[in-house]
Amino acid sequence: MASRGAPGVSRNASLLEEEVMHVRLSALLRLGALGCVVLLAAAAASFAAGSGPQPLSQPARLDAAIGADAGEDALPPIQHPKTYERTVAWWPFLTGPYYGDTPGWWRRDPDVLKTLVGSFRIGESLPIPPELTASLAGIESGGKQYFLAQLRPSALTQPFKEELRRAGAEIVATLPVNGIVLRLDKAAYEAVSGSPLLQYIAPYHPAYKIDPAVGHIPQATPEKAASPVFDLVIRLFDGEPTAPTAQALRKMGAAVTYESGDANLPYIFATANAVLIPQIARLESVFTIGERGPQFQHGNRGARFLQSHTDSLALTYWKAGIDGDGQVIHVTDSGMSIDAGDKADTKADSLGPGAGTQLGPGTDADGCANPIGPNNTVTDHRKVICYQSANQYGGSGDFNSCDSAGDGGFSHGQLVSGIAAGNATRGRVPPVTDGHPNPTDDGTQSTGGDNTYARDYGGDGFWDDTPDNPTGWFTETDTTFDGVAKGAKLVFVDADTSCGAGISAGDLAAQINDTYTKFGANIHNFSFGSTAAPTGPVYTSGADAIDGAIRNTRVNFVAISAGNDGSSSDPGCGDVAGTLSNEAACKNCVPAGMSFGFNSLNGATSQGPADTVTGRVGLLILAEGVDNACRQDDGATNDQGGPAGCINSESQGTSFASPNLAGAAALIGEYLAGGFYPDGTDQNASNANDQIPLFSSALTKAIMIAGTSAVSSGGDAGIVTPRDGRFNTVTGYGQLYLDYVLPLADDPTTVSGLILDALDDVDNDGVKEGPNSLGIPSPLVGTYQVDFQVLADDEDLRVALAWHDTNTS
């Protein structure tokens, strides 16, 4: 019999028959490498017993906690920000900005090209205005120019990238179907225009660059909706410096507010009159022009529901010592409260030894607030590595916690970060570089020896005087003031200057890149987004930046809230499709919807599709959307220093589902880094050889998908059984339960086996990392077949395949 976790897995020692399953994983890779594969069996205990989780008709109520204000235990309603449709008609041409689609293009016919503004068949063309048509003037004048080309199907089995490169061509983007965008000078154009690899090549027209949704993004005020001045996000072709384009924009009369410093993903934020947009599109360096909309928040019992699909008090992975140690999570949001108990360094000193009474601009070269950060006073804070402002990313933010009484005693960013990685009950979190022993494994604590109970830190722990808690101490099974990844550390970017009125995040791609490069944060959470246009989410309003950052450095994982616009405000109108936030239309991220307890959808979750033309589903995974964390009462101020406190703060929304998934990603990270794969334990003699500290975020995504269960209740639709199949625009793949996907050798309630394959250079150091249990080559060209045995016929086999897609819609 195969050992636990090996390619052949079984719990049944008396199994007489072996079912041999031949699984063929075939992929004709057109423009990229194979992503990540997860194969596993579902948890045998619940399956064999014939019983599953029971749906909750109502969410379980949380107990009131220490110091809760009057009425604080009443769950606040989901807030829907007021927005206003554009009233400006700005498009000056008779046709466009969307030019239509070739019937049946979605069948991926090899002679059809799909652009941002429409699709056409080779030999035909889109009816674009002459003013938005390009000639060969760029290369004729001795410069370089961009061209749209299509590969012949036969080229896909050849090393076409190398052949085009030898001809002097640079591939800078890809489009469906088999489309590529080339940067060429005249010699390269003459060399490739007759190449047998290509069946089409023509200039990349300015019309292709203008997102049809520009001018249709809902605005925060009637005045903004009536203004002809738009906030534009201008993406340049990869490798283009921003300075020359920014200078050209200023000469036109546009106000440039931000330039990214990443040559691999160059962006410019600019404010310009809409009449300038066609002129901007004629700049050769410009790839896409989108519109920036106002961003709104979408707002720790989730830690309990994620760890077991049957028992909310099982705390399966915490008991095994897996709670996020060694992982770093980046959160961009409104203020975070370092003087709240789940973030403070100690109970007596929130900011750490020698700290002042407030955060403020620091001297740190990386933009960390004083006194926290590598070059400021405190370098070993228990929870916070760096607290930044979004100002350096073209957004705006201060260092206020936003939980003062004057601000309503609620901080969205504090709650989001607390759900992901807060720690109000556990001992001092070890430095990121430390591994075991995990403090959770230490049975000593103030009130007993059971290591599922939390210990205090820095003196007496926080006290819970509710009648149902006879021990008095906050515990992990009580009101749960610990986040999912309570052992992880945080990098926080403050993107709010008005304590809840809205988010000004700036360049999300730069934040993803910087927080990983400087602080090791490869898990990122964005619990906000801009409202979709009436026609659906707009990919160029932030989603493309997220996808590009992940694809460029594939270790980065992004969880993002879907939005709370899934239920119509009009009685009897039911669900509202195509309401994902613009940013949540990303493809390489994990858009999060909200569940209620076990097996139930919260119907306010915004729905897909992410692209109403292609039907791309968008919404991926559900997680608990009713959650809580600590807050501190700062009186009339928002100071961050002094002793820590812990008042219960709770809310509901997809804002709080997303950090549950970010925390789950950290648990997956520690599981693999700690050597629990493939045998479900870190106690074996050869554990050092099992440890996988770096791996692709596509693997994290595949693991999560494999760990989902379709929900069967909730939402305006009533019963989902499952609605529109296993993967749909309302519930995605379903609700995540880690015990469906991460085996533990000592816990028979968890899945029996797991096989992973995700070999890739995820951090661009020239070395390929990740598990390679199936031996799939990287990169893979052509097809690959693998045979393996399924030894248990009483468990489900789940196979999940994920990859990093290009950042084009």
Secondary structure, DSSP 8 states (H G I E B T S, - for coil): ---TTSSS--S-TT----EEEEE------SSS---EEEEEE--HHHHHHT------SS-------TT--TTTTS---------B--------SSS-S-----TTGGGT-TTEEEETTEEEETT------GGG---SHHHHTTS-EEEEEEE-GGGGGTTHHHHHHHTT-EEEEEETTTEEEEEE-HHHHHHHTT-TTEEEEEE--GGGGB-TTTT-S-BSSHHHHH-SEEEEEEEE-TT--HHHHHHHHHHHT-EEEEE---TTS-EEEEEEEGGGHHHHHTSTTEEEEEE---EEE----HHHHHH-SS-TT--HHHHTT-S-TT-EEEEEES---TTBTTT-SSSS-SS-TT--SS-B----TT---BTBSTTSSBSS-SSEEEEEEGGGGTS---S----SGGGTS--HHHHHHHHHH-BSSS-----TT--SS-GGG----TT-S-TTS---SSSS--B---TT-TT-B--TTTT--B-TTTT-EEEEEE--SSSSS-B----HHHHHHHHHHHH---EEEE-EEE--BTTB--TTTTHHHHHHHHHHSTT-EEEEE--S--B-SSTT--B-SS---SGGG-SSSEEEEEE-SSS-B-TTS----S-TTT------EEEE-EEEEEE---TTS----SS-B-EEEEEESHHHHHHHHHHHHHHHHHHHHTT-TTTS-S-STTHHHH------HHHHHHHHHHTEE---SBSTT---SSTTSSSBTTTBT-EE-GGGT---TT-TTS-S-EEEE--B--SSSS--BS-BTT---SS--S---EEEEE--TTS-EEEEEE----S--
